[in-house]
């Protein structure tokens, strides 16, 4: 009788422990990704309800489903996101990211980076039709607030090119269309998509003769290097999925 009573109490305690562990186990599969609250469609953007959308989310969600994770996306302004990720460490992952961004803020922080989820072609859009431009003919350009035209840093630092910023894609392209600037610096797919939405696609074209930055967009984490490794395997194994998504979003190479 004594043994049965002890066994009964042991079973009750074990069941209690298991039941109380279940929420913790479930929560460990729910992970937060800090993302930019920026319209950079078709790669990523916020819809009318503030939900994170675009090619990046499609890829990240496909990976989460495969591994049994639930990703919660937390959009923030770019500077706020960097602080939340590196200083506060209040999100588990950051997208997009790259080790060359905000280098000083990364010092002393152990980070894991994925393979590129996608690689952008950030260059200049100009009014069409245009005669091929030489770099020395370029004296002003505009870009989105917080963006750095790396391929043109020498000319910017020397004062040959004057850079202005705009907080919206539409405002940026309007500056170009009315002739306030010679060119705008954007990913070509992003810029031409916005031009089409403004019924101005035929009025703009990429300046392919001028320098272009190839910008890999990566997923990063301070906490989960093993999940970054899993994501890398997923990207390597799912080349077909990535190609289908590029076609779905009408991305040119």
Residue pairs with C-beta under 8 A, 6 or more apart in sequence:
29 68
29 69
29 70
30 69
30 70
30 72
31 69
31 70
31 71
31 72
31 92
31 93
31 224
31 227
32 71
32 72
32 73
32 74
32 90
32 91
32 92
32 93
33 60
33 71
33 72
33 73
33 74
33 91
33 92
33 93
33 94
33 95
33 219
34 74
34 76
34 81
34 84
34 85
34 90
34 91
34 93
34 94
34 95
35 44
35 52
35 56
35 73
35 74
35 75
35 76
35 81
35 94
35 95
36 44
36 75
36 76
36 77
36 78
36 81
36 96
37 46
37 75
37 76
37 77
37 81
38 44
38 45
38 78
38 144
39 45
39 46
39 168
39 169
40 54
40 187
40 190
41 53
41 54
41 190
41 193
41 194
42 54
42 55
42 189
42 190
42 193
42 249
42 250
42 251
43 54
43 55
43 56
43 118
43 120
43 187
43 189
43 190
43 217
44 52
44 53
44 54
44 55
44 56
44 57
44 95
44 96
45 52
45 53
45 54
46 52
46 53
46 75
47 53
50 75
51 73
52 73
52 75
54 249
55 118
55 245
55 246
55 249
55 251
56 95
56 96
56 117
56 118
56 217
57 73
58 245
59 117
59 118
59 235
59 241
59 242
59 245
60 71
60 95
60 117
60 219
61 71
62 234
62 238
62 241
63 69
63 230
63 231
63 234
64 70
64 71
66 234
67 227
67 230
67 234
69 227
74 84
74 91
76 84
78 146
79 146
81 91
81 94
82 94
82 101
82 102
82 105
84 90
84 91
85 91
85 94
85 97
85 220
85 222
86 102
86 105
86 106
86 109
86 222
87 105
89 222
89 223
92 221
92 223
92 224
93 219
93 220
93 221
93 224
93 227
94 219
94 220
94 221
95 117
95 217
95 218
95 219
95 220
96 117
96 217
96 218
96 219
97 113
97 217
97 218
97 219
97 220
98 113
98 215
98 216
98 217
98 218
99 106
99 111
99 113
109 222
110 222
111 220
111 221
111 222
112 220
112 221
112 222
112 224
112 225
112 228
112 229
113 218
113 219
113 220
113 228
114 218
114 219
114 220
114 228
114 231
114 232
114 235
115 218
115 231
115 232
115 235
115 236
116 216
116 217
116 218
117 217
117 218
117 219
117 235
118 216
118 217
118 242
119 214
119 215
119 216
119 217
120 187
120 189
120 190
120 213
120 214
120 215
120 216
120 217
121 187
121 188
121 189
121 212
121 213
121 214
121 215
122 147
122 149
122 185
122 186
122 187
122 188
122 212
122 213
122 214
122 215
123 151
123 185
123 186
123 188
123 206
123 207
123 208
123 210
123 211
123 212
123 213
124 138
124 141
124 183
124 184
124 185
124 206
124 207
124 210
125 173
125 176
125 183
125 184
125 186
125 188
125 191
125 192
125 195
125 204
125 205
125 206
125 207
126 133
126 176
126 182
126 183
126 204
126 205
126 206
126 207
127 176
127 177
127 179
127 203
127 204
128 202
128 203
128 204
128 205
129 205
130 205
130 207
132 207
132 209
133 182
133 183
133 207
133 209
133 210
135 155
135 210
135 211
136 160
138 152
138 155
138 160
138 161
138 182
138 183
138 210
139 160
139 161
139 162
139 182
140 161
140 162
140 163
140 164
140 181
140 182
140 183
141 149
141 152
141 161
141 162
141 163
141 164
141 181
141 182
141 183
141 184
141 185
142 163
142 164
142 165
142 166
142 172
142 175
142 176
142 180
142 181
142 183
142 184
142 185
143 149
143 163
143 165
143 166
143 172
143 184
143 185
143 186
144 165
144 166
144 167
144 168
144 169
144 172
144 186
145 165
145 166
145 167
146 165
147 165
147 185
149 156
149 163
149 185
149 213
150 213
151 211
151 212
151 213
152 161
152 185
152 211
155 161
156 163
164 175
164 181
166 172
166 175
169 186
169 190
169 191
169 194
170 194
170 198
172 184
172 186
173 184
173 191
173 194
173 195
173 198
173 200
173 204
175 181
175 184
176 183
176 184
176 204
177 200
177 203
177 204
183 207
183 210
184 191
187 215
188 206
188 252
189 249
189 251
189 252
191 204
191 206
192 201
192 204
192 206
193 250
195 201
195 203
195 204
219 228
219 231
220 228
221 227
221 228
235 242
